[in-house]
């Protein structure tokens, strides 16, 4: 055992605890409350929690000498049962911690109570709930007491021993709440037997069931001064028990949570049973002395033998300590009477006739790991270890035991868990010396699991060593069996899978360069590729698959989201040469791929010969880019056009040229290929129809028609019809076609002329007979053209008549305009004498001296100049100028003021007649004077429309209510908050 302070220590708690009320006969404890019974019938209660004590005289009113037989207190220290014996027989009392006077339990009169089993799970401070008492005549009774009732609620008979009537000496009870109800577990002991009772429902139901089934008991014959039964309570639940019997200490673990099908027998809740023989408590050959009392702790038995308490380890059955007591001289002859325990406080007590001794526990489990280790119970030893050094010693013993038995793999696992007492080098040397490479690898792997993440250097070193051990193992397996790689269930395949899993787990700690060199040196190409993919070295992976001719696998790697898109471009030439179909399908399935960077690979593929009926994969991809992805790269369009041009069938080329790829884009081009390059390519490949289309598209219509005439005259006619906005060019193109048609038919004269006449009809009147006559030979007969010439003359005659009609219409229109101008000069408006100016609200006809005459205007008599609009609004000239300049923009206002200033400087020149009307003589003057021009410009600037009904008023909607120059007025409108809020008064208003 480890050296240090004692596990159990004895201290005198109280001397002369009986307080002169006789000598102590019995004692019990619970929750820092000690209750003692004396030889004169007194019960003394010491409450160390609150520091007070009081006593009851249970012998009062009883004849003769009375003595307390037994006292019992619940784990909470509130409820107490005491039995007094004397000449009048036995009588049992109940007292509560709050009472000053005990109450007799009359229904128990005459019964000597030896044991009490409290319901520890349900008992409360105010109620005992149901509990069991065991009597000296072998009976069990159930009763319950409530503090407020001052008496027992009920007493029920439960059970009686009939086969072997003995006194019940110890009694314990536990309950467990299960799905189907509450289950009771009851253990009771007599001097020779331990009885077990269990069942569901109520206590009465449980014990009544034993009328029809056998009571299970364990019989251990032998004489014992005092048979006792103890439960060790941990977290309010009994975990193990001990019975002080004549044959020894019978003990075991308790499992009240188990649900068994059988309802009888202690096997339902008793486990790990054992018997401690008393002979182990004395040296060999010495006389065996049986304990007179016992207490039970978590790991030890406290056995009262004579005047000493021997502490025996429950697991190893070895004596740990012997406790001595400082007794008084008068109490020493009779020695220590008994032991009891306080499960709630975790304390033990010993008592003699006068004194109470407290036995304290000082970390009794501190050495239990060593106890279990000596017994080779390693799991229990680890569970009781307190620090890493203790665990290391357990692991070391396990490892040494496994190594000695040549169980090297198991030994490796245990060695890997040791951190302090054995170095890494010592362990590795042990396995190297033993030639156990597999066990060494296991040790390294387990060691990796136990290392902290901060030990990066050590983790990398060990991982690299483990990698080399894996590779060595793989090579050794191949040397042993060449066909091992073909068998999927072989050890070789298993180690390969294990190695790959290791690489996956260790990819972040393995040095990339070192590991790849190791894999390469051992010739493990597949594992090299696997590790490269783990490390993101996808170029190595793809290159390997290309070398193996596995294009599909390489493409699968490239399609992973983590793979850089640049690798697509890098390996595109090799992949399309290896498998064009799969490569193109992969390209089409890959997003964010720039087709322009694939042009070198596509050109390399296109330069190679292909079967006539073979699908051109590059054309398929380029069509996908152009039509589906709407690619606008000129390089892509030029490449697709060049591939179309090299095909025998030019239909795809023509469709491509006719398609407007830029359609729908504002101000966008109709095509994205280079037309000059396309023309040069089509001419080289002799794709004449395509050339005609390109010429037309480039607005080179003459070249298009000339080339089309070499291919098909119908095509030439179609090209000529495309010109719509230039009649001269269109006529020129049709003349080219006509010349070609005439020259093509030189063989027959009349037929030649007939076809030429028919051609004229196709031009829809654009060409006349006179236009094509120069194309015929000079000796052609006029008779052959008679009908065409007559038809042409008739057309000319119709055109002349139509021109005459248009001239007459124009002359008539001029006359109408002239008359309208004369009528306009005579237009007038009637002004009411009370009509007001729309701006100043003064009367329009106010005398000029009161208003003032506008500059540049001549007043008419006493009236100032004014404007009247068709809508009825009227304004003084000066008011209108001021209003318009204020509301219009700055440039327009400056223009108005400038015209007004110039007009005022020409005051000596001719003025308008009344209200600005021109005289009839003036209306015939072809030119105007400078003043009239300025006045006309000013009129247009200010009076082109009514300022209240026109656009000027509409624009004012967008102006703010408060103009910037009026911002100083805003301050005067603000409501200022009264600063002196506290001085406000409420003035009542009269109702």
ZAMARGU-4260 file (C-alpha; in steps of 0.2 Angstrom, whole numbers, plus 5000, padded with zeros to 4 digits):
<rodrens>
0) 5000/5000/5000 | 5005/5018/4997 | 5012/5027/5012 | 5003/5042/5020 | 4990/5046/5032
5) 4978/5032/5038 | 4963/5028/5028 | 4952/5027/5044 | 4955/5038/5059 | 4947/5037/5076
10) 4942/5052/5086 | 4933/5053/5103 | 4917/5062/5099 | 4909/5063/5116 | 4913/5056/5133
15) 4899/5051/5145 | 4886/5053/5132 | 4873/5044/5143 | 4873/5059/5154 | 4871/5049/5170
20) 4855/5040/5163 | 4864/5023/5165 | 4876/5015/5153 | 4874/5015/5134 | 4866/4999/5128
25) 4863/5003/5109 | 4866/5017/5096 | 4861/5022/5079 | 4865/5037/5067 | 4858/5046/5052
30) 4861/5063/5044 | 4873/5069/5058 | 4860/5064/5071 | 4865/5051/5084 | 4852/5042/5095
35) 4858/5031/5110 | 4848/5020/5122 | 4853/5018/5140 | 4851/5004/5153 | 4839/5015/5163
40) 4826/5017/5149 | 4832/5034/5142 | 4834/5039/5124 | 4846/5053/5121 | 4846/5062/5104
45) 4862/5071/5099 | 4859/5083/5083 | 4877/5088/5078 | 4870/5097/5063 | 4862/5110/5074
50) 4872/5107/5090 | 4859/5102/5102 | 4853/5087/5111 | 4838/5081/5121 | 4832/5065/5130
55) 4816/5055/5133 | 4812/5044/5148 | 4804/5028/5141 | 4803/5020/5158 | 4791/5032/5165
60) 4775/5023/5171 | 4783/5006/5169 | 4787/4995/5184 | 4804/4989/5188 | 4820/4992/5179
65) 4819/4996/5161 | 4832/4995/5147 | 4832/5001/5129 | 4834/4986/5118 | 4836/4994/5101
70) 4835/5011/5093 | 4833/5015/5075 | 4834/5032/5065 | 4830/5035/5047 | 4844/5041/5035
75) 4837/5059/5036 | 4838/5059/5055 | 4819/5064/5057 | 4811/5048/5063 | 4816/5037/5077
80) 4810/5020/5083 | 4815/5013/5101 | 4811/4997/5110 | 4811/4996/5129 | 4811/4980/5139
85) 4808/4977/5157 | 4798/4967/5169 | 4782/4972/5160 | 4788/4965/5143 | 4793/4975/5128
90) 4785/4991/5121 | 4790/5001/5106 | 4789/5020/5104 | 4790/5032/5090 | 4797/5050/5091
95) 4800/5064/5078 | 4814/5076/5078 | 4801/5090/5081 | 4793/5081/5096 | 4796/5083/5114
100) 4787/5068/5119 | 4788/5050/5111 | 4772/5041/5106 | 4770/5022/5110 | 4765/5011/5096
105) 4752/5001/5105 | 4749/4988/5092 | 4767/4982/5094 | 4765/4980/5113 | 4774/4964/5118
110) 4784/4962/5102 | 4803/4964/5103 | 4809/4974/5088 | 4826/4969/5082 | 4827/4977/5065
115) 4819/4991/5055 | 4820/4993/5036 | 4816/5011/5030 | 4809/5015/5013 | 4824/5026/5009
120) 4818/5031/4991 | 4801/5038/4997 | 4803/5043/5015 | 4801/5061/5019 | 4803/5073/5034
125) 4784/5072/5039 | 4780/5054/5034 | 4789/5038/5036 | 4779/5030/5022 | 4778/5011/5023
130) 4793/5003/5032 | 4796/4985/5039 | 4800/4980/5057 | 4807/4963/5061 | 4804/4955/5078
135) 4812/4943/5090 | 4799/4930/5086 | 4802/4929/5068 | 4788/4941/5061 | 4788/4955/5049
140) 4776/4969/5050 | 4773/4984/5039 | 4768/5001/5047 | 4768/5019/5043 | 4768/5035/5054
145) 4764/5053/5049 | 4771/5067/5060 | 4755/5076/5061 | 4745/5061/5066 | 4755/5058/5082
150) 4752/5039/5080 | 4754/5025/5068 | 4743/5026/5052 | 4742/5007/5051 | 4751/4991/5056
155) 4750/4976/5044 | 4757/4958/5047 | 4767/4953/5032 | 4777/4937/5036 | 4782/4924/5049
160) 4795/4911/5049 | 4787/4894/5052 | 4800/4881/5045 | 4814/4887/5057 | 4808/4900/5069
165) 4822/4912/5073 | 4823/4930/5077 | 4825/4943/5063 | 4842/4952/5067 | 4844/4963/5052
170) 4833/4970/5039 | 4835/4981/5023 | 4823/4987/5010 | 4825/4995/4992 | 4813/5000/4979
175) 4814/5003/4960 | 4802/5012/4949 | 4800/5001/4933 | 4789/5003/4918 | 4776/4991/4925
180) 4776/4998/4943 | 4786/4998/4959 | 4797/4983/4963 | 4802/4980/4981 | 4818/4971/4987
185) 4819/4965/5005 | 4833/4956/5013 | 4832/4949/5031 | 4844/4940/5041 | 4842/4928/5056
190) 4857/4920/5066 | 4859/4907/5052 | 4850/4912/5037 | 4848/4927/5024 | 4831/4928/5016
195) 4827/4937/5000 | 4810/4944/4995 | 4805/4953/4979 | 4790/4957/4970 | 4778/4971/4962
200) 4764/4981/4969 | 4763/4984/4988 | 4773/4976/5002 | 4757/4966/5007 | 4756/4959/4989
205) 4774/4955/4989 | 4774/4945/5005 | 4757/4937/5001 | 4764/4930/4985 | 4776/4919/4996
210) 4761/4909/5002 | 4761/4900/4986 | 4780/4900/4982 | 4796/4895/4991 | 4805/4908/5000
215) 4823/4909/4994 | 4837/4910/5008 | 4855/4907/5010 | 4859/4896/5025 | 4876/4898/5034
220) 4876/4888/5050 | 4887/4894/5064 | 4886/4903/5080 | 4888/4922/5080 | 4886/4934/5094
225) 4876/4946/5084 | 4870/4943/5066 | 4870/4959/5056 | 4865/4965/5039 | 4872/4981/5031
230) 4869/4990/5014 | 4882/5002/5008 | 4872/5017/5001 | 4880/5027/4987 | 4869/5042/4979
235) 4854/5036/4989 | 4855/5018/4982 | 4862/5003/4989 | 4876/4996/4979 | 4883/4981/4989
240) 4878/4972/5005 | 4887/4962/5019 | 4880/4949/5031 | 4889/4946/5047 | 4886/4927/5049
245) 4892/4913/5059 | 4902/4906/5044 | 4910/4922/5038 | 4905/4938/5030 | 4894/4935/5015
250) 4894/4949/5004 | 4890/4954/4986 | 4884/4968/4974 | 4866/4974/4972 | 4858/4977/4955
255) 4840/4984/4958 | 4838/4990/4940 | 4838/4972/4933 | 4822/4965/4926 | 4821/4947/4927
260) 4808/4935/4922 | 4809/4925/4939 | 4801/4934/4954 | 4809/4923/4967 | 4827/4921/4973
265) 4841/4933/4977 | 4848/4930/4960 | 4837/4944/4954 | 4847/4957/4962 | 4862/4950/4970
270) 4878/4948/4960 | 4897/4944/4963 | 4893/4935/4979 | 4908/4930/4990 | 4911/4923/5008
275) 4925/4930/5018 | 4931/4917/5030 | 4936/4923/5048 | 4951/4912/5047 | 4959/4925/5035
280) 4958/4938/5049 | 4971/4930/5060 | 4988/4923/5058 | 4990/4905/5054 | 4988/4894/5069
285) 4979/4907/5079 | 4962/4905/5087 | 4948/4912/5076 | 4938/4925/5085 | 4922/4930/5077
290) 4917/4949/5076 | 4904/4955/5088 | 4899/4970/5076 | 4902/4976/5059 | 4901/4992/5048
295) 4902/4992/5029 | 4911/5006/5018 | 4913/5007/5000 | 4929/4996/4999 | 4931/4989/5017
300) 4923/4980/5031 | 4925/4987/5049 | 4925/4972/5060 | 4924/4974/5079 | 4934/4960/5087
305) 4937/4962/5106 | 4942/4980/5109 | 4949/4983/5092 | 4941/4987/5075 | 4950/4978/5060
310) 4948/4986/5043 | 4948/4973/5030 | 4948/4976/5012 | 4932/4969/5004 | 4941/4965/4987
315) 4958/4958/4993 | 4952/4952/5010 | 4968/4958/5018 | 4968/4968/5034 | 4972/4986/5030
320) 4972/4994/5048 | 4968/4990/5066 | 4959/5004/5075 | 4962/5007/5094 | 4950/5017/5106
325) 4954/5027/5121 | 4942/5020/5133 | 4939/5025/5151 | 4944/5014/5165 | 4927/5009/5170
330) 4922/5005/5152 | 4937/4996/5147 | 4933/4979/5155 | 4917/4977/5144 | 4926/4985/5129
335) 4918/4992/5113 | 4900/4987/5112 | 4896/4990/5094 | 4898/4999/5078 | 4885/5009/5067
340) 4886/5020/5052 | 4879/5036/5046 | 4876/5033/5027 | 4871/5051/5024 | 4886/5059/5032
345) 4898/5045/5027 | 4904/5042/5045 | 4906/5027/5056 | 4904/5026/5075 | 4910/5015/5089
350) 4903/5016/5106 | 4906/5008/5124 | 4896/5010/5140 | 4901/5029/5142 | 4909/5036/5126
355) 4906/5038/5107 | 4920/5037/5095 | 4919/5044/5077 | 4928/5034/5064 | 4932/5046/5049
360) 4937/5040/5031 | 4951/5048/5022 | 4949/5044/5003 | 4948/5025/5005 | 4948/5022/4987
365) 4966/5029/4984 | 4975/5013/4984 | 4961/5002/4976 | 4969/5003/4959 | 4984/4994/4967
370) 4973/4981/4975 | 4964/4977/4959 | 4981/4977/4949 | 4988/4964/4961 | 4973/4953/4958
375) 4975/4956/4939 | 4958/4964/4938 | 4965/4977/4925 | 4948/4985/4921 | 4944/4989/4939
380) 4961/4995/4942 | 4960/5007/4928 | 4943/5013/4934 | 4951/5017/4951 | 4967/5026/4945
385) 4969/5044/4950 | 4983/5050/4939 | 4992/5045/4923 | 5007/5037/4932 | 4995/5025/4940
390) 4987/5021/4923 | 5004/5018/4916 | 5008/5005/4929 | 4992/4996/4925 | 4995/4997/4906
395) 5013/4991/4909 | 5008/4976/4919 | 4995/4971/4905 | 5008/4974/4891 | 5022/4964/4900
400) 5009/4949/4903 | 5004/4949/4885 | 5022/4950/4879 | 5027/4936/4890 | 5013/4925/4883
405) 5019/4930/4865 | 5003/4940/4862 | 5013/4953/4854 | 4998/4963/4845 | 4989/4965/4862
410) 5005/4969/4870 | 5008/4983/4857 | 4991/4991/4861 | 4995/4992/4879 | 5013/4998/4877
415) 5006/5012/4866 | 4995/5019/4880 | 5010/5021/4892 | 5016/5039/4892 | 5028/5041/4907
420) 5036/5026/4914 | 5043/5018/4898 | 5051/5027/4884 | 5046/5026/4866 | 5063/5019/4861
425) 5063/5005/4874 | 5046/4998/4867 | 5051/4999/4849 | 5068/4990/4853 | 5058/4976/4862
430) 5048/4973/4846 | 5063/4975/4834 | 5073/4962/4845 | 5058/4950/4845 | 5057/4952/4826
435) 5039/4957/4827 | 5036/4970/4813 | 5017/4968/4813 | 5017/4971/4832 | 5029/4986/4830
440) 5017/4993/4816 | 5002/4991/4828 | 5012/5000/4842 | 5016/5014/4831 | 4998/5016/4825
445) 4991/5015/4843 | 5004/5028/4848 | 4998/5040/4835 | 4981/5039/4843 | 4987/5044/4860
450) 4998/5058/4854 | 4992/5076/4856 | 4990/5087/4840 | 5004/5098/4846 | 5017/5084/4844
455) 5018/5087/4825 | 5036/5082/4823 | 5034/5066/4832 | 5017/5062/4824 | 5026/5065/4806
460) 5040/5054/4811 | 5030/5039/4818 | 5018/5041/4803 | 5032/5039/4790 | 5039/5024/4800
465) 5022/5016/4799 | 5021/5019/4781 | 5037/5010/4778 | 5032/4996/4788 | 5016/4994/4778
470) 5025/4994/4762 | 5037/4981/4769 | 5023/4970/4774 | 5015/4972/4757 | 5030/4967/4748
475) 5033/4952/4760 | 5016/4946/4756 | 5019/4947/4737 | 5035/4938/4739 | 5026/4924/4749
480) 5012/4922/4736 | 5013/4930/4719 | 4994/4928/4716 | 4989/4936/4732 | 4984/4952/4723
485) 4970/4942/4713 | 4962/4935/4729 | 4950/4949/4736 | 4949/4940/4752 | 4968/4937/4755
490) 4978/4945/4768 | 4987/4955/4755 | 4971/4964/4750 | 4966/4967/4768 | 4983/4975/4772
495) 4981/4986/4756 | 4964/4992/4762 | 4971/4995/4779 | 4986/5005/4772 | 4975/5016/4761
500) 4964/5020/4776 | 4980/5024/4785 | 4985/5036/4771 | 4968/5044/4771 | 4969/5047/4790
505) 4987/5053/4790 | 4987/5063/4774 | 4989/5080/4784 | 5003/5074/4795 | 5014/5064/4782
510) 5027/5074/4773 | 5021/5074/4755 | 5038/5073/4746 | 5045/5059/4758 | 5030/5048/4757
515) 5029/5049/4738 | 5047/5044/4737 | 5044/5030/4748 | 5029/5024/4738 | 5039/5026/4722
520) 5054/5017/4728 | 5043/5002/4733 | 5034/5002/4716 | 5017/5005/4723 | 5010/5015/4709
525) 4992/5013/4713 | 4995/5019/4731 | 5005/5033/4725 | 4991/5039/4714 | 4979/5037/4729
530) 4990/5047/4740 | 4992/5060/4727 | 4973/5062/4726 | 4972/5064/4745 | 4985/5078/4744
535) 4977/5086/4730 | 4991/5082/4717 | 4978/5079/4704 | 4991/5081/4690 | 5000/5065/4695
540) 4984/5056/4696 | 4977/5061/4679 | 4994/5058/4671 | 4994/5040/4678 | 4977/5036/4671
545) 4982/5043/4654 | 4998/5032/4654 | 4987/5018/4658 | 4975/5022/4644 | 4960/5025/4656
550) 4953/5041/4650 | 4937/5039/4659 | 4945/5038/4676 | 4956/5053/4672 | 4940/5063/4667
555) 4931/5058/4683 | 4946/5065/4693 | 4946/5081/4683 | 4927/5083/4686 | 4929/5084/4705
560) 4925/5101/4712 | 4942/5102/4721 | 4952/5100/4705 | 4959/5116/4697 | 4951/5119/4680
565) 4969/5123/4673 | 4972/5104/4673 | 4957/5102/4661 | 4967/5113/4648 | 4984/5105/4652
570) 4978/5087/4649 | 4965/5091/4635 | 4976/5086/4620 | 4981/5069/4628 | 4963/5065/4633
575) 4954/5070/4617 | 4967/5060/4607 | 4964/5045/4619 | 4945/5045/4620 | 4937/5060/4610
580) 4919/5055/4614 | 4921/5054/4633 | 4932/5069/4633 | 4919/5080/4624 | 4905/5073/4635
585) 4916/5078/4651 | 4919/5095/4644 | 4900/5098/4641 | 4896/5092/4658 | 4909/5104/4666
590) 4904/5121/4671 | 4915/5137/4670 | 4926/5129/4657 | 4934/5142/4645 | 4932/5134/4627
595) 4945/5146/4620 | 4959/5137/4631 | 4954/5121/4623 | 4957/5127/4605 | 4975/5119/4604
600) 4968/5102/4609 | 4953/5103/4597 | 4964/5109/4582 | 4976/5094/4586 | 4961/5082/4586
605) 4954/5090/4570 | 4971/5089/4561 | 4970/5070/4562 | 4961/5059/4549 | 4943/5053/4553
610) 4932/5041/4546 | 4919/5048/4534 | 4904/5043/4544 | 4912/5046/4561 | 4904/5060/4572
615) 4916/5074/4573 | 4917/5077/4592 | 4925/5094/4591 | 4911/5100/4580 | 4899/5093/4592
620) 4907/5102/4607 | 4909/5119/4597 | 4891/5118/4592 | 4887/5115/4611 | 4897/5131/4615
625) 4889/5142/4602 | 4871/5136/4603 | 4869/5131/4621 | 4882/5141/4630 | 4880/5156/4618
630) 4898/5158/4617 | 4904/5174/4609 | 4922/5171/4607 | 4928/5175/4589 | 4941/5161/4590
635) 4927/5148/4594 | 4916/5154/4580 | 4931/5154/4567 | 4936/5137/4572 | 4919/5130/4570
640) 4917/5139/4553 | 4934/5132/4547 | 4928/5114/4552 | 4911/5116/4543 | 4921/5123/4527
645) 4931/5107/4526 | 4916/5096/4526 | 4910/5089/4509 | 4892/5095/4513 | 4891/5113/4514
650) 4873/5114/4522 | 4880/5115/4540 | 4891/5129/4534 | 4877/5139/4526 | 4866/5137/4541
655) 4880/5143/4552 | 4883/5158/4541 | 4864/5162/4541 | 4862/5161/4560 | 4862/5177/4569
660) 4871/5173/4585 | 4870/5191/4592 | 4852/5192/4590 | 4843/5200/4605 | 4858/5210/4611
665) 4856/5228/4611 | 4868/5236/4598 | 4876/5219/4597 | 4884/5211/4581 | 4874/5198/4571
670) 4889/5186/4571 | 4906/5184/4580 | 4917/5176/4567 | 4929/5186/4556 | 4920/5188/4540
675) 4937/5192/4530 | 4944/5176/4537 | 4928/5166/4533 | 4928/5173/4515 | 4946/5169/4512
680) 4943/5151/4520 | 4928/5148/4509 | 4936/5154/4493 | 4951/5142/4497 | 4939/5127/4500
685) 4928/5133/4485 | 4912/5135/4495 | 4905/5147/4483 | 4887/5149/4490 | 4895/5153/4507
690) 4906/5166/4498 | 4890/5174/4490 | 4882/5175/4508 | 4898/5182/4515 | 4899/5195/4501
695) 4881/5200/4504 | 4884/5201/4523 | 4899/5213/4520 | 4887/5224/4509 | 4898/5219/4494
700) 4883/5216/4483 | 4891/5218/4466 | 4904/5204/4470 | 4890/5193/4478 | 4879/5194/4462
705) 4894/5192/4451 | 4900/5176/4460 | 4882/5170/4462 | 4879/5171/4443 | 4893/5158/4442
710) 4884/5147/4453 | 4865/5149/4451 | 4856/5164/4443 | 4842/5162/4455 | 4854/5165/4469
715) 4860/5180/4460 | 4842/5187/4459 | 4839/5183/4477 | 4855/5193/4482 | 4849/5208/4471
720) 4833/5209/4479 | 4842/5211/4496 | 4846/5228/4491 | 4831/5239/4496 | 4838/5256/4501
725) 4848/5260/4486 | 4838/5260/4470 | 4852/5264/4459 | 4863/5249/4466 | 4848/5238/4465
730) 4845/5242/4446 | 4864/5240/4443 | 4863/5223/4450 | 4848/5218/4440 | 4857/5225/4425
735) 4871/5213/4428 | 4859/5198/4430 | 4850/5204/4414 | 4867/5205/4404 | 4871/5188/4410
740) 4854/5181/4405 | 4855/5189/4388 | 4873/5183/4385 | 4869/5166/4390 | 4855/5164/4377
745) 4865/5169/4361 | 4861/5154/4352 | 4843/5157/4347 | 4837/5174/4342 | 4818/5174/4345
750) 4819/5163/4360 | 4833/5174/4367 | 4822/5189/4366 | 4807/5180/4373 | 4817/5175/4389
755) 4824/5193/4390 | 4806/5200/4390 | 4801/5187/4403 | 4816/5192/4414 | 4810/5210/4413
760) 4793/5205/4422 | 4803/5197/4436 | 4811/5214/4440 | 4794/5221/4445 | 4796/5236/4434
765) 4813/5240/4440 | 4821/5237/4422 | 4813/5243/4406 | 4816/5237/4388 | 4827/5252/4385
770) 4839/5246/4399 | 4842/5229/4391 | 4842/5234/4373 | 4861/5238/4373 | 4864/5220/4378
775) 4857/5214/4361 | 4867/5214/4345 | 4864/5228/4333 | 4856/5218/4319 | 4841/5212/4331
780) 4824/5216/4322 | 4814/5229/4331 | 4798/5218/4328 | 4804/5206/4341 | 4803/5220/4354
785) 4787/5228/4348 | 4776/5223/4362 | 4789/5227/4375 | 4792/5244/4368 | 4774/5248/4367
790) 4771/5243/4385 | 4786/5254/4390 | 4779/5269/4381 | 4762/5267/4389 | 4771/5267/4406
795) 4779/5283/4402 | 4763/5291/4397 | 4755/5286/4413 | 4770/5293/4423 | 4768/5310/4414
800) 4749/5311/4418 | 4753/5307/4436 | 4766/5321/4437 | 4754/5333/4429 | 4741/5329/4443
805) 4754/5331/4456 | 4759/5348/4449 | 4740/5354/4449 | 4738/5348/4467 | 4754/5357/4473
810) 4748/5373/4465 | 4731/5372/4473 | 4739/5369/4490 | 4750/5384/4488 | 4734/5395/4485
815) 4726/5388/4501 | 4742/5392/4511 | 4742/5410/4504 | 4724/5413/4509 | 4727/5406/4526
820) 4742/5418/4529 | 4730/5433/4524 | 4717/5427/4536 | 4730/5425/4550 | 4734/5443/4548
825) 4716/5448/4552 | 4715/5437/4568 | 4709/5446/4584 | 4703/5443/4602 | 4690/5451/4612
830) 4696/5457/4629 | 4683/5461/4643 | 4687/5478/4651 | 4688/5469/4668 | 4700/5456/4662
835) 4714/5453/4674 | 4732/5450/4671 | 4736/5432/4676 | 4752/5437/4686 | 4749/5454/4694
840) 4730/5452/4695 | 4728/5470/4688 | 4716/5474/4674 | 4723/5472/4657 | 4716/5488/4651
845) 4724/5498/4665 | 4732/5515/4659 | 4750/5513/4655 | 4755/5527/4666 | 4749/5517/4682
850) 4758/5501/4677 | 4773/5506/4667 | 4777/5502/4649 | 4787/5487/4645 | 4804/5490/4637
855) 4804/5486/4618 | 4785/5488/4617 | 4774/5502/4611 | 4760/5506/4622 | 4743/5508/4613
860) 4736/5524/4619 | 4734/5524/4638 | 4736/5504/4638 | 4752/5494/4641 | 4756/5480/4629
865) 4748/5463/4633 | 4747/5445/4627 | 4731/5435/4625 | 4731/5416/4623 | 4718/5405/4614
870) 4714/5397/4631 | 4708/5414/4638 | 4722/5419/4649 | 4729/5436/4647 | 4745/5444/4653
875) 4754/5461/4653 | 4769/5459/4643 | 4781/5464/4657 | 4772/5452/4669 | 4773/5438/4656
880) 4792/5441/4654 | 4795/5442/4673 | 4785/5426/4676 | 4793/5416/4662 | 4811/5421/4666
885) 4807/5416/4684 | 4800/5399/4680 | 4811/5393/4666 | 4829/5387/4666 | 4843/5399/4667
890) 4849/5399/4649 | 4832/5402/4642 | 4829/5416/4655 | 4846/5424/4649 | 4840/5423/4631
895) 4824/5432/4635 | 4832/5446/4644 | 4845/5448/4630 | 4832/5450/4617 | 4822/5462/4628
900) 4838/5472/4630 | 4842/5473/4612 | 4824/5478/4608 | 4824/5492/4620 | 4840/5499/4611
905) 4830/5500/4595 | 4817/5512/4602 | 4818/5523/4587 | 4814/5510/4574 | 4797/5505/4567
910) 4784/5498/4580 | 4770/5485/4578 | 4753/5492/4576 | 4740/5490/4589 | 4743/5474/4600
915) 4757/5469/4589 | 4746/5466/4573 | 4755/5469/4556 | 4747/5481/4544 | 4741/5474/4527
920) 4755/5483/4518 | 4768/5475/4530 | 4761/5458/4527 | 4767/5459/4509 | 4784/5465/4513
925) 4796/5450/4509 | 4808/5455/4523 | 4807/5460/4541 | 4817/5474/4550 | 4829/5470/4564
930) 4817/5476/4577 | 4803/5465/4570 | 4815/5450/4570 | 4819/5453/4588 | 4801/5456/4593
935) 4797/5440/4584 | 4810/5430/4593 | 4805/5437/4610 | 4787/5432/4606 | 4792/5415/4602
940) 4802/5414/4618 | 4789/5420/4630 | 4772/5417/4621 | 4774/5401/4611 | 4761/5394/4624
945) 4751/5399/4639 | 4762/5398/4654 | 4748/5392/4665 | 4742/5379/4652 | 4758/5373/4644
950) 4773/5363/4648 | 4780/5377/4659 | 4766/5373/4672 | 4769/5354/4671 | 4787/5356/4675
955) 4783/5366/4691 | 4776/5350/4698 | 4794/5343/4701 | 4799/5359/4710 | 4800/5360/4729
960) 4787/5370/4739 | 4801/5379/4748 | 4814/5386/4735 | 4833/5387/4741 | 4832/5406/4741
965) 4817/5404/4753 | 4827/5394/4766 | 4829/5408/4778 | 4810/5408/4780 | 4810/5390/4786
970) 4818/5395/4803 | 4804/5407/4807 | 4792/5393/4805 | 4800/5381/4817 | 4791/5377/4834
975) 4804/5379/4847 | 4803/5368/4863 | 4801/5377/4879 | 4817/5374/4889 | 4810/5378/4906
980) 4799/5362/4907 | 4799/5362/4925 | 4791/5379/4926 | 4775/5374/4916 | 4759/5377/4925
985) 4742/5369/4921 | 4729/5382/4920 | 4711/5375/4923 | 4699/5380/4910 | 4681/5384/4916
990) 4668/5372/4911
</rodrens>
